[in-house]
Amino acid sequence: MATSTPTNPPKTPVKQLGYAYPFCKKAQGNGAPANFTDEHEFHKLLKKEPSGSYAASGNGLWHGGFHISAAGAGSALDLKHGVRCMADGEVVAWRVNRKYLVSELPAHGDRPAIQASYSTGFALVRHSMEFPKDNKLTFFSLYMHLQDLASYERDLTLPRPPYWSPDFKVTQFPQDKPTPGPAGAPLPGQVGLRVRATHPHGTPLCILPHGAQVTISKREGNWGQIADTHGAQLIPARTGGFVEATAAINGWLFLGKESGHAVVEEIMPDALLDRVVVPARPFPIKAGDLIGHLGRYDSLSTAAENRMVHIEMFCSDGIKAFIENGRSWVRENGHKPKSWEQMGLPSEPTILRIGKNTRLYKEAFHEGRDAPVTDVIQVLSFAELAKHPENKRIENTPGDGEKLPWWRIDSADVHGHDISGWVRQENFAGGRVTREIAQSWIDFDASFEDAHDPAHSMFATTKAYVDYHIGADVPEHEALAKLSPLMGKVYRAIYPRGDGSQAADQMRVADDDPWRALRLSRLIIKHDSEWANPAKWKQLIEAIERETGPKPQHEGEQKRIEKLVWWDDVKAGVSDLPGSDVFHIHPIGLLGNFFGELQLITLEMLAAAEPGNSESYNNSIIPYLNKYAKSYEVNTKKRIAHFLSQAAHESGFRIREEGLNYSATQMRKTFGCKGGPKNYDAKCDDCTKGRIRDKLWSQESYYAHNPDHLASYVYANRMGNGDESSGDGFKYRGRGILQVTGKNGYQSFQDEHNLRFPEDQQDFISHPESISTNIGYGIESGFVFWSRNHLNSVAESGSVQDVTQIVNGGQNGYADRLKRFNRLAPILGLPKE
């Protein structure tokens, strides 16, 4: 009877998103801006923005997002580099003002006339989340009140949003000319910027003269594909040749600099200004990419400049089924590593949750007297906890079969006082401490879809809001009973012990307390959007003016609102934009849940593998190490330990470029002898088993201390390189943390990168220097080497010696590699070798 070997089912990886907080931290001293990684830190900053908080604004109206202003939270943020996209996605709509709009209010009573600038600029990004396979959620992030074009034109140091679709005008600097033909040399004035069939070295199609303006349809790096030349008089690629008027269409134009000068300048067409733009093809954007900068939104009450951005996230009703399907899968499969592996996800929980009524021990392992008890839920990412090893203790003896860590955490007691203490990672005698999966959306609640005031206040009726707004002498005008059913439910969720007598006032300052802010960030609330149906605001203003009489700022506000709305315009071109009654998600809550995804590689591991690097340097490289560790499946304890120990020995995680500045004797020893350096005899300065590169002796002065000449010679005619005259040996010299060497190596890297990251196509053959100048590619090169040499499987079953043999081609440095591995082993829970 025939038997067959069982095979593993094919992997079906889910779409994984990258995430980023919407700003970086302001640089300290001479340092660089730092990334946020901890949601608690961002929540604290939002306390500085009382006018624009999630769920309820400072004036008692519904608010679907939060504000960041230059004078508030922005004082601690890197505003120069702007607002950043919060997750991988695509820009589906945007608007930019040529110049800020202005609200002009006449003098009124003792109030002077006011001219208040404001921005209607925005960007809308669509994102798609998947978990488990084929369970998908489309959600949107909105960035409102962005900077106008005039401000960018005044400050040329500010980068412009990449999703704008500008035209490009050829400057006076490019000096491309037709190639000589039968008709002789080019005529005077036949100079401009060459258009090619492909980039970067494709067949020349024509030349665009100075001053020509073009529209591009696609951009790849510093090259743009031409869609329209707007009637430019094209110059033939060859002297005396004929050129069709459409010759440049679909050709490629260089958009960078030559000899230090920009060959093109951006020109924003009038048709793209002061209107909603829905591009025919959405613009792909990555988490952390520039969205824009803070724009003006001056108050109509005071004559003062205010720069700010409004940020929010929203989605359709589908979020309820999406969350439940994910939670159901986790309940059934969360304990099965193979099921996670099928989807290309790590199986380890990423969140530590400490429930209410948990005793915080005075010391790790010991409760002590009068241990404080929590009255709030605390959630912390293991990635953040790992950054503070001083708050971690490992059990000396197993408590229930294994030695688990204890963590020192912060919380609050029943009186709202800050408390801190120690908890065991799980199975804690002091209360409920659990490890949670991000895909379970732990503590998120999408049940908030009750009735709300159609006029957008947090009250049950517009009349109740007006009474509160003007301080009318009516009973209990701020009590819980006056709130709408929706906002009453929100109040109860964040003030479970409140008596409700001052519910309206409490709602306006809900996120002043960090624990309420954390709870509020997990409430997913259904409400009509601020950016649709402007008539609701008119209804609200009319109700207020029936009590107060007409006021200029009311009319000014209504005019603003009519300019700000965009929903219907976008809906006409974006079919999956839901109706305006949407579920709002607190952006920082979502980032806190998913951004804290378990890091395969931690700062503690980097410090053990290479103690000589600073923490700031490790912080700069760790996002790339984790990104590529996931992509290239360096995702088990053994793989990580072997990869880090080998890379640390080879380069110390520095993005190195092979120097090759050798003395005469050193170059002969390294490259001159058959069988390698071991067959070089220093006493006679010759090889014991014959030479393989005699010119290192006969033309010593040409090669010694000349990296270009030496590399072109010793790497010629191998590894895919051409002969010595081609210069390939120097062009494709070793680069990266596990050095890519030779044209074949660069081609292999290019193929692997472009296959895994199709949205970031690169030409490393034409631009090999990218591997040493771009930190991400320099680190990725090590993972490509690892993958192409099948080192994941060797690392799983082999020893340091086995891995070293493939990485080094021998055992050079074995003792150091072993020492590094053994420093990593206890951190990863592996035995030492």
C-alpha positions in Angstrom: 0.0 0.0 0.0 1.5 3.4 -1.0 2.0 5.9 1.7 2.6 9.6 1.4 4.4 12.1 3.6 2.0 14.5 5.2 2.6 18.1 4.2 1.9 21.2 6.1 -1.0 23.3 4.8 0.2 26.3 2.8 0.6 29.5 4.6 -2.2 32.1 4.2 -0.7 35.3 5.7 -3.1 38.0 6.6 -2.6 41.7 5.7 -0.5 43.3 8.4 -0.5 47.0 9.0 2.3 49.2 10.2 1.4 51.8 12.8 2.8 55.2 13.9 1.7 57.9 16.3 0.7 61.1 14.5 3.7 63.1 15.7 7.2 62.5 16.9 8.5 64.0 20.2 10.3 67.3 20.0 14.1 66.8 19.8 16.0 67.4 23.0 19.3 69.4 22.8 21.2 68.3 19.7 19.3 65.0 19.5 16.9 63.8 16.8 13.1 63.7 17.2 12.0 60.5 18.8 9.1 58.2 18.0 6.3 57.7 20.5 5.8 54.1 21.4 3.7 54.4 24.6 0.0 55.4 24.4 0.0 56.6 28.1 2.6 59.2 27.2 0.4 60.5 24.4 -2.7 60.5 26.6 -0.9 62.8 29.0 -0.2 65.3 26.3 -3.8 65.4 25.2 -4.7 66.9 28.6 -3.3 70.1 27.2 -6.1 70.3 24.6 -9.3 70.9 26.6 -11.2 72.4 23.6 -11.0 69.3 21.4 -11.2 66.0 23.3 -12.7 62.7 22.2 -16.5 62.2 22.7 -17.2 65.7 24.2 -15.6 69.0 23.4 -15.0 71.8 25.9 -18.2 73.5 24.8 -20.4 70.5 25.4 -20.8 69.3 21.8 -20.1 65.8 20.4 -16.4 65.5 19.2 -15.3 62.5 17.1 -11.6 63.0 17.4 -9.0 65.1 19.2 -7.0 68.3 18.6 -3.3 69.0 18.6 -2.5 72.7 18.7 0.9 74.5 18.6 0.2 76.2 21.9 -1.1 73.0 23.6 0.2 69.5 23.1 2.3 70.8 20.2 4.7 72.4 22.6 6.2 69.0 23.2 6.0 67.7 19.7 8.1 67.8 16.5 5.9 70.1 14.5 8.6 70.9 11.9 8.3 67.4 10.5 4.5 67.5 10.6 1.5 65.3 11.1 2.2 61.7 10.3 -0.1 59.0 8.8 -1.1 56.6 11.6 -1.3 53.3 9.7 -0.5 51.9 6.3 -3.1 52.8 3.8 -4.0 55.0 0.8 -5.0 58.7 0.5 -8.5 58.7 -1.1 -9.3 62.3 -0.8 -7.7 65.6 0.1 -8.1 69.4 0.0 -5.5 72.1 0.2 -6.2 75.9 0.4 -4.2 78.2 -1.8 -4.4 80.6 1.1 -6.3 80.3 4.4 -9.9 81.4 4.3 -10.8 84.4 6.5 -13.8 85.0 8.7 -14.4 88.7 9.0 -16.6 89.8 11.9 -17.6 93.5 12.4 -17.1 95.3 15.6 -20.0 94.4 18.0 -20.6 96.3 21.2 -17.3 96.4 23.0 -15.8 93.7 20.8 -13.4 94.9 18.1 -13.6 93.7 14.5 -12.0 90.3 14.0 -10.3 88.8 11.0 -9.8 85.1 11.8 -8.0 82.8 9.4 -9.0 79.1 9.1 -8.1 76.1 7.0 -10.5 73.7 5.3 -7.6 71.5 4.2 -7.7 67.8 5.0 -6.5 64.4 4.1 -8.6 61.2 4.3 -6.7 57.9 4.4 -8.4 54.5 3.9 -6.9 51.5 5.8 -7.7 47.8 5.6 -7.2 45.5 8.6 -7.5 41.7 8.3 -7.8 39.1 11.1 -8.3 36.1 10.9 -7.9 35.3 7.2 -10.7 36.9 5.0 -12.2 38.8 8.0 -11.6 42.4 7.0 -12.3 45.8 8.3 -12.1 49.0 6.3 -11.5 52.1 8.4 -10.5 55.7 7.7 -8.3 58.2 9.4 -8.9 62.0 9.0 -6.5 64.9 9.4 -8.3 68.2 9.3 -7.3 71.9 9.2 -4.0 71.3 7.4 -1.6 74.0 6.3 -2.2 76.1 3.2 0.0 76.2 0.1 1.1 79.8 0.7 2.7 78.8 4.0 4.8 76.1 2.2 5.8 78.6 -0.4 7.0 81.0 2.3 9.0 78.3 4.1 10.8 76.2 1.5 12.4 74.0 4.3 9.1 72.3 5.0 8.6 69.1 3.1 5.3 69.0 1.1 2.8 66.2 1.4 3.7 63.5 -1.1 0.1 62.7 -2.1 -0.4 66.1 -3.6 -0.5 65.7 -7.4 1.5 68.7 -8.6 2.7 69.4 -12.1 6.5 69.7 -12.6 8.2 72.6 -14.4 11.6 72.1 -16.0 14.1 74.5 -14.5 17.0 76.3 -16.2 19.5 73.8 -14.8 19.3 70.6 -16.8 21.6 70.6 -19.8 20.6 67.5 -21.8 21.0 68.0 -25.6 20.1 65.8 -28.6 22.8 63.3 -29.6 24.6 64.3 -32.8 23.0 62.9 -36.0 23.4 63.2 -39.8 22.3 66.8 -39.4 25.3 67.6 -37.3 25.4 69.3 -33.9 22.3 70.5 -31.9 20.9 73.9 -32.8 21.3 76.7 -30.2 18.6 76.5 -27.5 18.0 72.8 -28.0 18.7 72.0 -24.3 16.5 70.7 -21.5 15.6 67.6 -19.6 15.7 64.1 -21.3 12.7 61.8 -21.3 13.4 58.1 -21.3 11.3 55.0 -22.2 12.2 53.4 -18.9 14.2 54.6 -15.9 17.0 55.1 -15.1 18.9 54.1 -18.3 16.1 53.6 -20.9 16.1 54.7 -24.5 15.8 58.5 -24.8 12.5 59.5 -26.3 12.8 63.3 -26.5 13.9 66.4 -24.5 11.6 68.8 -22.6 12.8 72.4 -23.0 13.4 74.7 -20.1 10.1 76.0 -18.7 8.0 73.0 -20.0 5.3 71.9 -17.6 4.2 68.3 -17.2 1.7 66.2 -15.3 2.9 62.8 -14.0 0.7 59.7 -13.4 3.1 57.6 -11.4 6.2 58.2 -9.2 9.0 55.8 -8.4 11.7 57.3 -6.3 13.2 60.3 -8.1 11.4 59.4 -11.4 8.0 60.3 -12.7 6.0 58.8 -15.5 4.5 61.6 -17.8 0.8 61.8 -18.3 0.5 65.2 -20.1 3.0 67.7 -21.5 0.5 70.5 -21.9 1.5 71.3 -25.4 5.3 71.7 -24.8 7.4 72.0 -27.9 9.5 68.8 -27.6 13.1 68.6 -28.7 14.0 65.4 -30.7 16.4 63.0 -28.9 18.7 63.0 -32.0 19.7 66.0 -34.0 17.6 66.5 -37.1 15.2 63.8 -36.0 11.4 64.0 -36.0 9.5 63.9 -32.7 5.8 63.3 -32.3 3.8 65.7 -30.1 2.9 62.7 -27.9 6.4 61.2 -27.7 6.9 62.0 -24.0 3.6 60.5 -22.9 4.3 57.4 -20.6 8.0 58.3 -20.7 10.0 58.8 -17.5 11.4 62.1 -16.3 14.1 62.5 -13.6 12.8 64.6 -10.7 15.9 65.0 -8.6 19.0 67.1 -8.6 21.9 67.3 -11.0 25.2 69.1 -10.1 23.5 70.3 -6.9 20.5 71.9 -8.7 16.9 70.8 -8.9 16.0 69.9 -12.5 12.3 70.4 -11.9 10.1 72.5 -9.5 6.7 71.6 -8.3 3.7 73.6 -9.6 0.3 73.2 -8.1 -2.4 73.5 -10.8 -5.3 75.8 -9.9 -7.7 72.9 -10.5 -6.3 71.1 -7.4 -6.7 74.0 -5.0 -9.6 74.9 -2.7 -11.7 71.9 -3.7 -12.1 68.3 -2.7 -9.8 66.1 -4.7 -10.6 62.4 -5.1 -7.7 61.0 -7.1 -8.5 58.4 -9.8 -5.9 56.1 -8.2 -5.6 56.4 -4.4 -2.1 57.4 -3.3 -0.4 54.6 -1.3 1.0 55.8 2.0 2.9 54.2 4.9 2.6 54.6 8.6 4.8 57.5 9.6 4.7 59.2 6.2 4.0 63.0 6.1 0.3 64.0 5.9 0.8 67.7 6.3 1.4 70.4 8.9 -0.7 72.3 11.4 -3.0 74.8 9.8 -4.8 77.9 11.1 -8.0 77.7 12.9 -8.4 81.0 14.7 -11.1 81.6 17.2 -14.1 83.8 16.3 -14.1 85.2 19.9 -10.5 86.4 20.3 -8.1 88.0 17.8 -5.3 85.4 18.2 -3.5 83.0 15.8 -4.2 79.3 16.5 -2.5 76.5 14.6 -3.9 73.1 15.1 -5.0 69.8 13.5 -8.1 67.7 14.2 -7.4 63.9 14.0 -10.0 61.1 14.1 -10.7 57.5 12.9 -14.1 56.1 11.9 -15.6 53.1 10.2 -18.9 51.4 9.3 -21.1 49.1 11.4 -18.9 46.2 10.2 -16.6 46.8 13.1 -18.9 44.9 15.4 -18.7 41.7 13.4 -15.0 42.2 12.7 -14.1 42.4 16.4 -16.4 39.5 17.4 -15.0 37.2 14.6 -11.4 38.0 15.8 -12.2 37.4 19.4 -13.9 34.1 18.5 -10.9 32.9 16.6 -8.5 33.8 19.5 -10.7 31.9 21.9 -10.6 28.8 19.7 -7.0 29.0 18.3 -5.1 31.5 20.4 -3.2 28.7 22.2 -2.1 27.0 18.9 1.2 28.4 17.7 0.8 26.6 14.3 -2.4 28.4 13.6 -0.7 31.8 14.1 2.2 30.7 11.9 -0.2 29.9 9.1 -1.3 33.6 9.1 2.3 34.9 9.4 1.7 36.3 12.9 3.6 35.8 16.2 1.6 33.7 18.7 2.8 35.5 21.8 0.4 37.9 23.6 1.5 41.5 23.4 -0.4 43.1 26.2 -0.3 42.8 30.0 -3.7 43.5 31.6 -4.1 44.2 35.3 -7.7 44.1 36.3 -9.6 46.0 39.0 -9.4 44.8 42.6 -5.8 43.5 42.1 -3.4 43.7 45.1 -0.1 45.2 44.1 2.6 43.5 46.1 5.1 45.6 48.0 8.0 43.6 46.6 8.3 41.1 43.9 7.3 37.7 45.2 6.1 39.2 48.6 2.8 40.8 49.3 3.9 42.7 52.4 1.6 44.6 54.7 -1.3 46.8 53.4 -0.7 46.1 49.8 -2.7 48.7 47.7 -5.7 47.5 45.6 -6.4 48.7 42.1 -9.7 50.3 41.2 -8.9 50.7 37.5 -7.9 48.6 34.6 -4.3 49.0 33.4 -3.0 47.8 30.1 0.7 47.8 29.2 2.5 46.5 26.1 5.3 44.0 26.7 7.4 46.0 24.3 7.2 49.0 26.6 7.7 46.9 29.7 10.8 45.5 28.2 12.4 49.0 28.0 12.5 49.1 31.8 14.4 46.0 33.0 14.7 47.6 36.4 10.9 46.9 36.8 11.3 43.2 36.0 12.2 40.3 38.3 12.4 36.6 37.3 11.4 33.9 39.8 14.3 31.9 41.1 12.1 28.8 41.5 9.1 27.9 39.4 5.9 29.0 41.0 3.6 26.6 39.0 5.9 24.7 36.7 7.8 27.6 35.2 9.8 30.7 36.2 7.7 33.7 35.4 8.6 37.4 35.4 7.1 39.9 37.9 6.5 43.5 36.8 6.3 46.7 38.7 3.4 48.7 37.5 1.4 51.9 38.2 -2.3 52.1 38.9 -4.9 53.9 41.0 -7.0 53.0 44.0 -10.6 53.6 44.8 -9.9 57.2 45.8 -8.2 57.9 42.5 -4.8 58.1 44.2 -1.7 56.8 42.4 -0.4 53.5 43.6 2.3 51.1 42.3 3.6 47.6 43.1 4.5 44.2 41.7 2.4 41.6 39.9 3.2 38.2 38.6 2.8 38.0 34.8 -0.1 35.5 35.1 -1.7 33.2 37.6 -1.2 35.9 40.2 -2.5 35.3 43.7 -3.2 39.0 44.1 -5.8 39.3 41.4 -6.5 39.1 37.7 -3.4 39.6 35.7 -3.5 38.2 32.1 -1.5 38.3 28.9 -3.7 39.4 26.1 -3.7 39.2 22.3 -4.0 42.6 20.4 -6.5 41.0 18.0 -8.9 40.4 20.9 -9.4 44.2 21.1 -9.1 43.8 24.8 -11.6 46.1 26.7 -12.8 47.8 23.5 -16.6 48.2 23.4 -18.6 48.9 20.3 -22.0 48.9 21.9 -22.3 52.7 22.0 -25.0 53.3 19.3 -27.8 54.8 21.3 -29.9 57.8 20.3 -28.2 61.2 20.3 -29.1 64.8 19.7 -29.3 65.4 15.9 -28.0 68.9 16.6 -24.7 67.4 17.7 -24.8 68.4 21.4 -24.2 65.8 24.2 -27.7 66.5 25.6 -31.0 64.7 24.9 -32.5 67.8 23.3 -31.2 71.0 21.8 -33.2 72.9 24.4 -31.3 71.2 27.2 -28.0 72.1 25.6 -29.0 75.8 25.2 -30.0 75.9 28.9 -26.6 74.5 29.8 -24.8 76.7 27.4 -26.3 80.0 28.6 -26.5 78.9 32.3 -30.3 79.1 32.4 -32.0 79.0 35.8 -33.5 75.6 35.3 -33.3 72.6 37.7 -30.3 70.3 37.3 -29.3 71.7 33.9 -26.0 69.7 34.0 -27.4 66.4 35.4 -27.0 63.0 33.9 -30.8 62.9 33.1 -30.3 65.8 30.7 -27.7 63.9 28.6 -28.7 61.9 25.5 -29.0 58.2 25.9 -25.7 57.8 24.0 -23.8 60.2 26.1 -25.4 59.0 29.3 -24.1 55.6 28.5 -20.6 57.0 27.8 -20.8 58.9 31.2 -21.6 55.7 33.1 -18.7 53.9 31.3 -16.1 56.4 32.5 -17.6 57.6 35.8 -19.0 54.3 37.2 -19.1 55.8 40.7 -20.4 59.2 39.7 -23.7 60.4 41.1 -24.5 62.2 37.8 -25.4 65.5 39.4 -22.6 67.3 37.4 -22.5 64.9 34.4 -22.2 67.6 31.7 -19.2 69.3 33.4 -17.5 66.0 34.1 -17.9 64.9 30.5 -16.1 68.0 29.3 -13.0 67.2 31.4 -13.2 63.4 31.2 -9.7 62.9 29.9 -8.0 65.1 32.5 -7.6 61.9 34.5 -5.3 59.3 32.9 -7.4 56.4 33.9 -10.6 57.8 32.5 -8.7 58.8 29.3 -7.5 55.2 28.9 -11.1 53.8 29.4 -12.5 56.5 27.1 -10.1 55.5 24.4 -11.6 52.0 24.3 -15.1 53.2 23.6 -16.2 52.9 20.0 -19.0 55.3 19.6 -21.6 55.6 16.7 -22.5 59.2 15.9 -23.2 61.4 12.9 -20.0 62.9 11.6 -19.0 66.6 12.1 -18.1 66.8 8.4 -21.5 66.1 6.9 -25.0 67.5 7.0 -24.2 71.2 7.9 -27.9 71.9 8.5 -27.6 70.4 12.0 -25.4 73.3 13.1 -27.9 75.8 11.7 -30.6 74.2 13.9 -28.3 74.5 16.9 -27.4 78.1 16.3 -31.0 79.1 15.7 -31.9 77.6 19.1 -29.1 79.5 20.9 -30.1 82.8 19.2 -33.7 82.4 20.3 -32.3 82.9 23.8 -29.3 85.2 23.2 -30.3 87.1 20.1 -28.1 87.2 16.9 -24.4 87.4 17.3 -21.8 87.9 14.5 -19.7 84.9 15.6 -22.7 82.6 15.2 -23.2 83.7 11.6 -19.4 83.4 11.1 -19.4 79.9 12.5 -22.2 78.7 10.3 -20.4 80.1 7.2 -17.2 78.2 8.3 -19.1 75.0 8.7 -20.5 75.1 5.2 -17.0 75.5 3.9 -15.5 72.7 6.1 -17.9 69.8 5.2 -16.7 67.4 2.6 -18.5 64.1 3.1 -20.9 64.2 0.2 -18.1 65.3 -2.2 -15.9 62.4 -1.2 -18.7 59.8 -1.1 -19.4 60.6 -4.8 -15.9 59.2 -5.7 -15.1 56.8 -2.8 -17.8 54.1 -3.0 -16.8 52.3 0.3 -17.0 55.5 2.4 -19.9 54.7 4.6 -22.9 56.9 5.4 -22.1 59.8 7.8 -23.5 58.0 10.8 -20.3 56.1 11.6 -18.5 54.4 14.5 -15.7 56.6 15.8 -12.5 54.9 17.2 -10.1 56.8 19.4 -6.9 56.9 17.4 -4.6 56.6 20.3 -6.6 53.7 21.8 -6.2 51.8 18.5 -2.5 52.6 18.3 -2.0 51.6 21.9 -3.6 48.3 21.2 -1.8 47.4 18.0 1.4 49.5 18.1 2.5 47.6 21.2 2.7 44.4 19.1 5.3 42.1 20.6 8.7 43.0 19.4 10.6 40.0 18.2 13.8 41.8 19.0 14.1 44.0 22.1 16.5 46.7 23.4 17.6 44.2 26.0 18.6 41.7 23.3 20.5 44.3 21.4 22.4 45.5 24.5 23.4 41.8 25.2 24.5 41.1 21.6 26.5 44.3 21.2 27.1 46.2 24.5 29.2 48.9 22.8 26.2 50.6 21.1 24.3 53.4 22.8 20.6 53.1 23.6 19.8 55.9 21.2 21.5 54.1 18.4 19.7 50.8 19.3 16.4 52.8 19.4 17.1 54.0 15.9 17.6 50.6 14.4 15.2 48.4 16.3 12.1 49.3 14.2 13.9 48.1 11.1 15.2 44.9 12.8 11.7 44.0 13.9 10.2 44.9 10.5 12.6 42.6 8.6 12.7 39.9 11.3 8.9 39.5 10.7 9.2 39.6 7.0 12.1 37.1 6.7 10.7 34.9 9.5 13.5 35.3 12.0 10.8 34.8 14.5 11.7 32.0 16.9 14.0 32.2 19.9 16.8 30.2 18.2 16.6 32.1 14.9 16.8 35.4 16.8 19.7 34.4 19.0 21.7 33.2 16.1 20.9 36.1 13.9 21.8 38.7 16.5 25.0 37.1 17.7 26.3 36.7 14.1 25.3 40.2 12.9 26.7 41.7 16.1 30.1 40.0 15.5 30.2 40.8 11.8 29.2 44.5 12.1 28.0 45.5 15.6 24.7 46.3 13.8 26.5 49.2 12.0 25.7 49.8 8.4 29.2 49.2 7.1 30.8 49.6 3.7 33.8 47.5 2.8 36.8 49.8 3.0 39.5 47.9 1.1 42.1 50.6 1.9 44.8 47.9 2.4 48.6 48.1 2.7 50.6 46.2 0.2 51.3 43.2 2.5 47.7 43.2 3.8 46.1 43.1 0.4 48.5 40.3 -0.7 47.7 38.3 2.4 43.9 38.8 2.1 43.5 38.3 -1.7 46.7 37.1 -3.2 47.1 33.4 -2.3 45.5 30.2 -3.3 43.6 28.8 -0.3 43.3 32.2 1.4 45.2 34.1 4.0 46.4 31.0 5.8 48.7 30.3 2.9 50.5 33.7 3.1 54.0 33.7 4.5 54.8 37.1 6.0 58.5 36.3 6.3 59.0 36.1 2.5 55.9 38.1 1.6 54.7 35.4 -0.7 52.3 32.4 -0.9 53.1 28.9 0.3 50.8 27.3 -2.3 51.0 29.7 -5.2 49.5 33.1 -6.1 46.1 33.7 -7.6 46.6 37.5 -8.2 50.1 38.2 -9.3 49.4 41.9 -10.0 49.2 42.6 -6.3 53.0 42.1 -6.3 53.9 43.3 -9.8 51.7 46.5 -9.6 51.8 47.1 -5.9 51.6 50.9 -6.0 48.5 50.8 -8.3 46.5 48.7 -5.8 47.8 49.4 -2.3 45.7 52.1 -0.5 43.4 52.4 -3.5 40.1 50.8 -2.7 38.7 51.4 -6.2 41.5 49.7 -8.1 41.9 46.9 -5.5 38.2 46.0 -5.4 37.8 46.2 -9.2 40.7 43.7 -9.5 40.1 41.2 -6.7 36.4 40.9 -7.3 36.6 40.9 -11.1 35.0 38.1 -13.1 33.2 36.5 -10.1 30.0 37.0 -8.1 28.4 38.2 -11.3 30.9 41.1 -11.7 32.5 42.0 -15.1 36.2 42.3 -15.7 38.5 44.6 -14.0 37.9 47.5 -16.4 34.1 47.4 -15.7 34.7 48.6 -12.1 32.0 46.2 -10.9 34.2 44.9 -8.1 34.3 48.4 -6.4 30.8 49.3 -7.3 29.4 46.1 -5.8 31.8 45.9 -2.8 30.4 44.7 0.5 27.7 46.8 2.2 25.2 46.3 5.1 25.2 44.5 8.4 26.0 41.1 6.8 27.6 42.4 3.8 26.1 42.1 0.4 29.0 41.6 -2.1 29.1 41.2 -5.9 26.6 42.1 -8.6 24.9 38.7 -8.1 24.5 39.5 -4.4 23.0 42.9 -5.2 20.7 41.4 -7.8 19.6 38.8 -5.3 18.9 41.5 -2.7 16.9 43.5 -5.3 14.8 40.6 -6.3 14.1 39.6 -2.7 13.2 43.1 -1.6 11.0 43.9 -4.5 9.2 40.6 -4.1 8.5 41.1 -0.4 7.8 44.9 -0.6 6.1 45.5 -4.0 5.1 48.9 -2.9 8.7 50.0 -2.6 10.4 48.9 -5.8 14.2 49.6 -5.8 17.0 49.3 -8.3 20.0 48.3 -6.2 22.0 47.4 -9.3 21.9 51.0 -10.5 22.1 52.5 -7.0 24.1 50.1 -4.9 25.1 52.9 -2.5 21.5 52.8 -1.2 22.4 49.9 1.0 24.9 52.0 2.9 23.1 55.3 2.9 19.7 54.0 3.9 19.6 52.4 7.3 16.6 50.3 6.5 18.1 48.7 3.4 21.5 48.3 5.2 19.7 46.2 7.9 17.5 44.4 5.4 20.6 43.2 3.5 21.5 41.1 6.5 18.2 39.4 6.5 18.4 38.7 2.7 21.8 37.0 3.2 20.2 35.0 6.1 17.2 34.0 4.0 19.1 33.1 0.8 21.5 30.9 2.7 18.6 29.0 4.4 20.0 30.0 7.8 16.6 29.8 9.6 16.5 26.1 9.3 20.2 25.8 10.3 19.6 28.0 13.3 16.6 25.8 14.4 18.5 22.5 14.4 22.2 23.6 14.5 24.8 25.1 16.8 26.7 28.4 16.8 29.5 26.4 15.0 27.1 25.3 12.3 25.7 28.8 11.7 29.2 30.3 11.7 30.4 28.0 9.0 27.8 29.3 6.6 28.0 33.0 7.6 31.8 33.0 7.6 32.8 30.2 5.3 34.9 28.9 8.2 35.2 29.4 11.9 36.8 32.8 12.2 35.6 34.6 15.3 33.8 31.6 16.6 34.7 32.3 20.3 33.2 35.8 20.1 30.1 34.6 18.3 29.6 32.0 20.9 30.0 34.5 23.7 27.4 36.8 22.2 25.0 33.9 21.7 25.4 32.8 25.3 24.6 36.4 26.5 21.4 36.3 24.5 20.4 32.8 25.5 19.0 33.5 29.1 17.0 36.5 27.8 15.3 34.3 25.2 14.9 31.4 27.5 17.4 29.2 25.7 20.2 27.0 27.1 23.7 28.2 26.7 26.1 26.2 24.4 
